[in-house]
Amino acid sequence: MLKNISSVISPDLLWLLASMGHGDDLVLVDRNFPAIQVAKQTSTGRLIELPGLNIPQATRAILSLMPLDHFAKKPDERDLKRADNLLMNGDRNPDRHARAVNRGGS
């Protein structure tokens, strides 16, 4: 039996967190993000929803189980703008978004 796990952590989210390794990305988004299409292109192909939670609540619950990984490069403002530009131009490919943020290219 697992103890001290928040009731807002679903079994699917727990599975996802357990399957993550160093450098893997977890993206928390709101309802306006095209999450279903993007999730289909990820390594798991799954969208995990947390109904009734806002992003700060979800973040707190997730961070209670898993610390932030400081192994990966922290994106700077230019990296984030590159990823935003991809989205604004209709590019929904999550691999290109990750490259724009993680390596500073598109």
Phi and psi in radians as a Rosetta constraint file:
Dihedral C 1 N 2 CA 2 C 2 CIRCULARHARMONIC -1.550 0.35
Dihedral N 2 CA 2 C 2 N 3 CIRCULARHARMONIC 2.403 0.35
Dihedral C 2 N 3 CA 3 C 3 CIRCULARHARMONIC -2.078 0.35
Dihedral N 3 CA 3 C 3 N 4 CIRCULARHARMONIC 2.734 0.35
Dihedral C 3 N 4 CA 4 C 4 CIRCULARHARMONIC 1.090 0.35
Dihedral N 4 CA 4 C 4 N 5 CIRCULARHARMONIC 0.538 0.35
Dihedral C 4 N 5 CA 5 C 5 CIRCULARHARMONIC -1.764 0.35
Dihedral N 5 CA 5 C 5 N 6 CIRCULARHARMONIC 2.227 0.35
Dihedral C 5 N 6 CA 6 C 6 CIRCULARHARMONIC -0.957 0.35
Dihedral N 6 CA 6 C 6 N 7 CIRCULARHARMONIC 2.478 0.35
Dihedral C 6 N 7 CA 7 C 7 CIRCULARHARMONIC -1.188 0.35
Dihedral N 7 CA 7 C 7 N 8 CIRCULARHARMONIC -0.244 0.35
Dihedral C 7 N 8 CA 8 C 8 CIRCULARHARMONIC -1.445 0.35
Dihedral N 8 CA 8 C 8 N 9 CIRCULARHARMONIC -0.166 0.35
Dihedral C 8 N 9 CA 9 C 9 CIRCULARHARMONIC -1.447 0.35
Dihedral N 9 CA 9 C 9 N 10 CIRCULARHARMONIC 1.937 0.35
Dihedral C 9 N 10 CA 10 C 10 CIRCULARHARMONIC -1.341 0.35
Dihedral N 10 CA 10 C 10 N 11 CIRCULARHARMONIC 2.797 0.35
Dihedral C 10 N 11 CA 11 C 11 CIRCULARHARMONIC -0.994 0.35
Dihedral N 11 CA 11 C 11 N 12 CIRCULARHARMONIC -0.665 0.35
Dihedral C 11 N 12 CA 12 C 12 CIRCULARHARMONIC -1.128 0.35
Dihedral N 12 CA 12 C 12 N 13 CIRCULARHARMONIC -0.719 0.35
Dihedral C 12 N 13 CA 13 C 13 CIRCULARHARMONIC -1.177 0.35
Dihedral N 13 CA 13 C 13 N 14 CIRCULARHARMONIC -0.698 0.35
Dihedral C 13 N 14 CA 14 C 14 CIRCULARHARMONIC -1.068 0.35
Dihedral N 14 CA 14 C 14 N 15 CIRCULARHARMONIC -0.747 0.35
Dihedral C 14 N 15 CA 15 C 15 CIRCULARHARMONIC -1.043 0.35
Dihedral N 15 CA 15 C 15 N 16 CIRCULARHARMONIC -0.803 0.35
Dihedral C 15 N 16 CA 16 C 16 CIRCULARHARMONIC -1.074 0.35
Dihedral N 16 CA 16 C 16 N 17 CIRCULARHARMONIC -0.813 0.35
Dihedral C 16 N 17 CA 17 C 17 CIRCULARHARMONIC -1.073 0.35
Dihedral N 17 CA 17 C 17 N 18 CIRCULARHARMONIC -0.699 0.35
Dihedral C 17 N 18 CA 18 C 18 CIRCULARHARMONIC -1.169 0.35
Dihedral N 18 CA 18 C 18 N 19 CIRCULARHARMONIC -0.490 0.35
Dihedral C 18 N 19 CA 19 C 19 CIRCULARHARMONIC -1.498 0.35
Dihedral N 19 CA 19 C 19 N 20 CIRCULARHARMONIC -0.164 0.35
Dihedral C 19 N 20 CA 20 C 20 CIRCULARHARMONIC -1.367 0.35
Dihedral N 20 CA 20 C 20 N 21 CIRCULARHARMONIC 2.612 0.35
Dihedral C 20 N 21 CA 21 C 21 CIRCULARHARMONIC -2.186 0.35
Dihedral N 21 CA 21 C 21 N 22 CIRCULARHARMONIC -3.078 0.35
Dihedral C 21 N 22 CA 22 C 22 CIRCULARHARMONIC -1.013 0.35
Dihedral N 22 CA 22 C 22 N 23 CIRCULARHARMONIC 2.332 0.35
Dihedral C 22 N 23 CA 23 C 23 CIRCULARHARMONIC 1.471 0.35
Dihedral N 23 CA 23 C 23 N 24 CIRCULARHARMONIC -0.115 0.35
Dihedral C 23 N 24 CA 24 C 24 CIRCULARHARMONIC -1.272 0.35
Dihedral N 24 CA 24 C 24 N 25 CIRCULARHARMONIC 2.619 0.35
Dihedral C 24 N 25 CA 25 C 25 CIRCULARHARMONIC -1.870 0.35
Dihedral N 25 CA 25 C 25 N 26 CIRCULARHARMONIC 2.429 0.35
Dihedral C 25 N 26 CA 26 C 26 CIRCULARHARMONIC -2.121 0.35
Dihedral N 26 CA 26 C 26 N 27 CIRCULARHARMONIC 2.191 0.35
Dihedral C 26 N 27 CA 27 C 27 CIRCULARHARMONIC -1.977 0.35
Dihedral N 27 CA 27 C 27 N 28 CIRCULARHARMONIC 2.181 0.35
Dihedral C 27 N 28 CA 28 C 28 CIRCULARHARMONIC -1.804 0.35
Dihedral N 28 CA 28 C 28 N 29 CIRCULARHARMONIC 2.149 0.35
Dihedral C 28 N 29 CA 29 C 29 CIRCULARHARMONIC -2.329 0.35
Dihedral N 29 CA 29 C 29 N 30 CIRCULARHARMONIC 2.860 0.35
Dihedral C 29 N 30 CA 30 C 30 CIRCULARHARMONIC -1.651 0.35
Dihedral N 30 CA 30 C 30 N 31 CIRCULARHARMONIC -3.091 0.35
Dihedral C 30 N 31 CA 31 C 31 CIRCULARHARMONIC -1.163 0.35
Dihedral N 31 CA 31 C 31 N 32 CIRCULARHARMONIC -0.293 0.35
Dihedral C 31 N 32 CA 32 C 32 CIRCULARHARMONIC -1.453 0.35
Dihedral N 32 CA 32 C 32 N 33 CIRCULARHARMONIC -0.135 0.35
Dihedral C 32 N 33 CA 33 C 33 CIRCULARHARMONIC -1.501 0.35
Dihedral N 33 CA 33 C 33 N 34 CIRCULARHARMONIC 2.466 0.35
Dihedral C 33 N 34 CA 34 C 34 CIRCULARHARMONIC -1.326 0.35
Dihedral N 34 CA 34 C 34 N 35 CIRCULARHARMONIC 1.089 0.35
Dihedral C 34 N 35 CA 35 C 35 CIRCULARHARMONIC -1.130 0.35
Dihedral N 35 CA 35 C 35 N 36 CIRCULARHARMONIC -0.648 0.35
Dihedral C 35 N 36 CA 36 C 36 CIRCULARHARMONIC -1.106 0.35
Dihedral N 36 CA 36 C 36 N 37 CIRCULARHARMONIC -0.816 0.35
Dihedral C 36 N 37 CA 37 C 37 CIRCULARHARMONIC -1.152 0.35
Dihedral N 37 CA 37 C 37 N 38 CIRCULARHARMONIC -0.722 0.35
Dihedral C 37 N 38 CA 38 C 38 CIRCULARHARMONIC -1.201 0.35
Dihedral N 38 CA 38 C 38 N 39 CIRCULARHARMONIC -0.735 0.35
Dihedral C 38 N 39 CA 39 C 39 CIRCULARHARMONIC -1.053 0.35
Dihedral N 39 CA 39 C 39 N 40 CIRCULARHARMONIC -0.614 0.35
Dihedral C 39 N 40 CA 40 C 40 CIRCULARHARMONIC -1.079 0.35
Dihedral N 40 CA 40 C 40 N 41 CIRCULARHARMONIC -0.409 0.35
Dihedral C 40 N 41 CA 41 C 41 CIRCULARHARMONIC -1.703 0.35
Dihedral N 41 CA 41 C 41 N 42 CIRCULARHARMONIC 0.099 0.35
Dihedral C 41 N 42 CA 42 C 42 CIRCULARHARMONIC -1.566 0.35
Dihedral N 42 CA 42 C 42 N 43 CIRCULARHARMONIC 3.057 0.35
Dihedral C 42 N 43 CA 43 C 43 CIRCULARHARMONIC -1.126 0.35
Dihedral N 43 CA 43 C 43 N 44 CIRCULARHARMONIC -0.528 0.35
Dihedral C 43 N 44 CA 44 C 44 CIRCULARHARMONIC -1.601 0.35
Dihedral N 44 CA 44 C 44 N 45 CIRCULARHARMONIC -0.446 0.35
Dihedral C 44 N 45 CA 45 C 45 CIRCULARHARMONIC 1.255 0.35
Dihedral N 45 CA 45 C 45 N 46 CIRCULARHARMONIC 0.207 0.35
Dihedral C 45 N 46 CA 46 C 46 CIRCULARHARMONIC -2.056 0.35
Dihedral N 46 CA 46 C 46 N 47 CIRCULARHARMONIC 2.456 0.35
Dihedral C 46 N 47 CA 47 C 47 CIRCULARHARMONIC -1.737 0.35
Dihedral N 47 CA 47 C 47 N 48 CIRCULARHARMONIC 2.233 0.35
Dihedral C 47 N 48 CA 48 C 48 CIRCULARHARMONIC -1.962 0.35
Dihedral N 48 CA 48 C 48 N 49 CIRCULARHARMONIC 2.027 0.35
Dihedral C 48 N 49 CA 49 C 49 CIRCULARHARMONIC -1.717 0.35
Dihedral N 49 CA 49 C 49 N 50 CIRCULARHARMONIC 2.599 0.35
Dihedral C 49 N 50 CA 50 C 50 CIRCULARHARMONIC -2.168 0.35
Dihedral N 50 CA 50 C 50 N 51 CIRCULARHARMONIC 1.355 0.35
Dihedral C 50 N 51 CA 51 C 51 CIRCULARHARMONIC -1.064 0.35
Dihedral N 51 CA 51 C 51 N 52 CIRCULARHARMONIC 2.418 0.35
Dihedral C 51 N 52 CA 52 C 52 CIRCULARHARMONIC 1.516 0.35
Dihedral N 52 CA 52 C 52 N 53 CIRCULARHARMONIC -0.076 0.35
Dihedral C 52 N 53 CA 53 C 53 CIRCULARHARMONIC -1.877 0.35
Dihedral N 53 CA 53 C 53 N 54 CIRCULARHARMONIC 2.502 0.35
Dihedral C 53 N 54 CA 54 C 54 CIRCULARHARMONIC -1.623 0.35
Dihedral N 54 CA 54 C 54 N 55 CIRCULARHARMONIC 3.056 0.35
Dihedral C 54 N 55 CA 55 C 55 CIRCULARHARMONIC -1.115 0.35
Dihedral N 55 CA 55 C 55 N 56 CIRCULARHARMONIC -0.753 0.35
Dihedral C 55 N 56 CA 56 C 56 CIRCULARHARMONIC -1.063 0.35
Dihedral N 56 CA 56 C 56 N 57 CIRCULARHARMONIC -0.681 0.35
Dihedral C 56 N 57 CA 57 C 57 CIRCULARHARMONIC -1.142 0.35
Dihedral N 57 CA 57 C 57 N 58 CIRCULARHARMONIC -0.766 0.35
Dihedral C 57 N 58 CA 58 C 58 CIRCULARHARMONIC -1.104 0.35
Dihedral N 58 CA 58 C 58 N 59 CIRCULARHARMONIC -0.725 0.35
Dihedral C 58 N 59 CA 59 C 59 CIRCULARHARMONIC -1.062 0.35
Dihedral N 59 CA 59 C 59 N 60 CIRCULARHARMONIC -0.816 0.35
Dihedral C 59 N 60 CA 60 C 60 CIRCULARHARMONIC -1.048 0.35
Dihedral N 60 CA 60 C 60 N 61 CIRCULARHARMONIC -0.769 0.35
Dihedral C 60 N 61 CA 61 C 61 CIRCULARHARMONIC -1.110 0.35
Dihedral N 61 CA 61 C 61 N 62 CIRCULARHARMONIC -0.767 0.35
Dihedral C 61 N 62 CA 62 C 62 CIRCULARHARMONIC -1.162 0.35
Dihedral N 62 CA 62 C 62 N 63 CIRCULARHARMONIC -0.773 0.35
Dihedral C 62 N 63 CA 63 C 63 CIRCULARHARMONIC -1.205 0.35
Dihedral N 63 CA 63 C 63 N 64 CIRCULARHARMONIC -0.289 0.35
Dihedral C 63 N 64 CA 64 C 64 CIRCULARHARMONIC -1.232 0.35
Dihedral N 64 CA 64 C 64 N 65 CIRCULARHARMONIC -0.337 0.35
Dihedral C 64 N 65 CA 65 C 65 CIRCULARHARMONIC -1.894 0.35
Dihedral N 65 CA 65 C 65 N 66 CIRCULARHARMONIC -0.517 0.35
Dihedral C 65 N 66 CA 66 C 66 CIRCULARHARMONIC -2.437 0.35
Dihedral N 66 CA 66 C 66 N 67 CIRCULARHARMONIC 2.126 0.35
Dihedral C 66 N 67 CA 67 C 67 CIRCULARHARMONIC -1.317 0.35
Dihedral N 67 CA 67 C 67 N 68 CIRCULARHARMONIC 2.836 0.35
Dihedral C 67 N 68 CA 68 C 68 CIRCULARHARMONIC -1.129 0.35
Dihedral N 68 CA 68 C 68 N 69 CIRCULARHARMONIC 2.526 0.35
Dihedral C 68 N 69 CA 69 C 69 CIRCULARHARMONIC -1.600 0.35
Dihedral N 69 CA 69 C 69 N 70 CIRCULARHARMONIC 2.018 0.35
Dihedral C 69 N 70 CA 70 C 70 CIRCULARHARMONIC -1.586 0.35
Dihedral N 70 CA 70 C 70 N 71 CIRCULARHARMONIC 0.098 0.35
Dihedral C 70 N 71 CA 71 C 71 CIRCULARHARMONIC -1.214 0.35
Dihedral N 71 CA 71 C 71 N 72 CIRCULARHARMONIC -0.671 0.35
Dihedral C 71 N 72 CA 72 C 72 CIRCULARHARMONIC -1.458 0.35
Dihedral N 72 CA 72 C 72 N 73 CIRCULARHARMONIC 2.666 0.35
Dihedral C 72 N 73 CA 73 C 73 CIRCULARHARMONIC -1.091 0.35
Dihedral N 73 CA 73 C 73 N 74 CIRCULARHARMONIC 2.386 0.35
Dihedral C 73 N 74 CA 74 C 74 CIRCULARHARMONIC -1.416 0.35
Dihedral N 74 CA 74 C 74 N 75 CIRCULARHARMONIC 2.208 0.35
Dihedral C 74 N 75 CA 75 C 75 CIRCULARHARMONIC -1.169 0.35
Dihedral N 75 CA 75 C 75 N 76 CIRCULARHARMONIC 2.513 0.35
Dihedral C 75 N 76 CA 76 C 76 CIRCULARHARMONIC -1.766 0.35
Dihedral N 76 CA 76 C 76 N 77 CIRCULARHARMONIC 3.115 0.35
Dihedral C 76 N 77 CA 77 C 77 CIRCULARHARMONIC -1.019 0.35
Dihedral N 77 CA 77 C 77 N 78 CIRCULARHARMONIC -0.675 0.35
Dihedral C 77 N 78 CA 78 C 78 CIRCULARHARMONIC -1.140 0.35
Dihedral N 78 CA 78 C 78 N 79 CIRCULARHARMONIC -0.680 0.35
Dihedral C 78 N 79 CA 79 C 79 CIRCULARHARMONIC -1.090 0.35
Dihedral N 79 CA 79 C 79 N 80 CIRCULARHARMONIC -0.775 0.35
Dihedral C 79 N 80 CA 80 C 80 CIRCULARHARMONIC -1.135 0.35
Dihedral N 80 CA 80 C 80 N 81 CIRCULARHARMONIC -0.652 0.35
Dihedral C 80 N 81 CA 81 C 81 CIRCULARHARMONIC -1.145 0.35
Dihedral N 81 CA 81 C 81 N 82 CIRCULARHARMONIC -0.636 0.35
Dihedral C 81 N 82 CA 82 C 82 CIRCULARHARMONIC -1.075 0.35
Dihedral N 82 CA 82 C 82 N 83 CIRCULARHARMONIC -0.778 0.35
Dihedral C 82 N 83 CA 83 C 83 CIRCULARHARMONIC -1.132 0.35
Dihedral N 83 CA 83 C 83 N 84 CIRCULARHARMONIC -0.714 0.35
Dihedral C 83 N 84 CA 84 C 84 CIRCULARHARMONIC -1.075 0.35
Dihedral N 84 CA 84 C 84 N 85 CIRCULARHARMONIC -0.715 0.35
Dihedral C 84 N 85 CA 85 C 85 CIRCULARHARMONIC -1.092 0.35
Dihedral N 85 CA 85 C 85 N 86 CIRCULARHARMONIC -0.652 0.35
Dihedral C 85 N 86 CA 86 C 86 CIRCULARHARMONIC -1.071 0.35
Dihedral N 86 CA 86 C 86 N 87 CIRCULARHARMONIC -0.777 0.35
Dihedral C 86 N 87 CA 87 C 87 CIRCULARHARMONIC -1.136 0.35
Dihedral N 87 CA 87 C 87 N 88 CIRCULARHARMONIC -0.764 0.35
Dihedral C 87 N 88 CA 88 C 88 CIRCULARHARMONIC -1.108 0.35
Dihedral N 88 CA 88 C 88 N 89 CIRCULARHARMONIC -0.489 0.35
Dihedral C 88 N 89 CA 89 C 89 CIRCULARHARMONIC -1.564 0.35
Dihedral N 89 CA 89 C 89 N 90 CIRCULARHARMONIC 0.183 0.35
Dihedral C 89 N 90 CA 90 C 90 CIRCULARHARMONIC 1.500 0.35
Dihedral N 90 CA 90 C 90 N 91 CIRCULARHARMONIC 0.138 0.35
Dihedral C 90 N 91 CA 91 C 91 CIRCULARHARMONIC -1.433 0.35
Dihedral N 91 CA 91 C 91 N 92 CIRCULARHARMONIC 2.035 0.35
Dihedral C 91 N 92 CA 92 C 92 CIRCULARHARMONIC -1.891 0.35
Dihedral N 92 CA 92 C 92 N 93 CIRCULARHARMONIC 0.315 0.35
Dihedral C 92 N 93 CA 93 C 93 CIRCULARHARMONIC -1.460 0.35
Dihedral N 93 CA 93 C 93 N 94 CIRCULARHARMONIC 1.953 0.35
Dihedral C 93 N 94 CA 94 C 94 CIRCULARHARMONIC -1.151 0.35
Dihedral N 94 CA 94 C 94 N 95 CIRCULARHARMONIC -0.472 0.35
Dihedral C 94 N 95 CA 95 C 95 CIRCULARHARMONIC -1.150 0.35
Dihedral N 95 CA 95 C 95 N 96 CIRCULARHARMONIC -0.716 0.35
Dihedral C 95 N 96 CA 96 C 96 CIRCULARHARMONIC -1.177 0.35
Dihedral N 96 CA 96 C 96 N 97 CIRCULARHARMONIC -0.630 0.35
Dihedral C 96 N 97 CA 97 C 97 CIRCULARHARMONIC -1.125 0.35
Dihedral N 97 CA 97 C 97 N 98 CIRCULARHARMONIC -0.771 0.35
Dihedral C 97 N 98 CA 98 C 98 CIRCULARHARMONIC -1.106 0.35
Dihedral N 98 CA 98 C 98 N 99 CIRCULARHARMONIC -0.714 0.35
Dihedral C 98 N 99 CA 99 C 99 CIRCULARHARMONIC -1.121 0.35
Dihedral N 99 CA 99 C 99 N 100 CIRCULARHARMONIC -0.677 0.35
Dihedral C 99 N 100 CA 100 C 100 CIRCULARHARMONIC -1.109 0.35
Dihedral N 100 CA 100 C 100 N 101 CIRCULARHARMONIC -0.657 0.35
Dihedral C 100 N 101 CA 101 C 101 CIRCULARHARMONIC -1.437 0.35
Dihedral N 101 CA 101 C 101 N 102 CIRCULARHARMONIC -0.766 0.35
Dihedral C 101 N 102 CA 102 C 102 CIRCULARHARMONIC -1.421 0.35
Dihedral N 102 CA 102 C 102 N 103 CIRCULARHARMONIC -0.497 0.35
Dihedral C 102 N 103 CA 103 C 103 CIRCULARHARMONIC -2.096 0.35
Dihedral N 103 CA 103 C 103 N 104 CIRCULARHARMONIC -0.093 0.35
Dihedral C 103 N 104 CA 104 C 104 CIRCULARHARMONIC 1.335 0.35
Dihedral N 104 CA 104 C 104 N 105 CIRCULARHARMONIC 0.383 0.35
Dihedral C 104 N 105 CA 105 C 105 CIRCULARHARMONIC -2.277 0.35
Dihedral N 105 CA 105 C 105 N 106 CIRCULARHARMONIC 3.015 0.35
